[in-house]
Amino acid sequence: MFGSVINNVFKSVKLKKRDYDPEMIAADDIHLPLVFKGMPQVIVNPAVKTELQAYKSLGYRFKDRRELNVLEYNSYQIGLMIQAIKIGLDLKIERPKSYFHQEILQHENRTITAFVIDIIKKYEKDVSITLSETMLRKENLFSPLEAGYLLYYLSFYIYDPKYKI
């Protein structure tokens, strides 16, 4: 008797099958700290463009590979770049060689995309969504190489709300 009641309950619940590719991430499925929730494009765009100019000014394209792996970028900076991906910012970098190290430029777009997915997964795993902007700015968990992959990705990807990264 008890088994038939359970079976009837499960028969009434219809599960929706979702297309899922573990190698891909839908932009809507990226979970960022609350400080980024609803952050308008008019704030994100100039902030990310400022990050791009700072990246260029700091001369990361000339640095040694070891220096590119030092954890200098904070969770707020990287969160802004990921938020830019979510909202579809196009950086339109005309001469990427003047911004990025050869370590970044040597890869094909699909490889950069794979690196971006790994960075997003790392962000979601290591950064608490409840942290304030001040706390996010104190967490240096990311390298210039990771920031470079995100910024470079923003210059070539095609935004579509249904697009999977």
Secondary structure, 3 states (H helix, E strand, C coil): CHHHHHHHHHHHCCCCCCCCCCCCCEHHHCCCCHHHCCCCHHHHHHHHHHHHHHHHHCCHHHCCCCHHHCCCEEHHHHHHHHHHHHHCCCCCCCCHHHCCCHHHHCCCHHHHHHHHHHHHHHHHHHCCCCCCHHHHHHCEEECHHHHHHHHHHCCCCCCCCCCEC
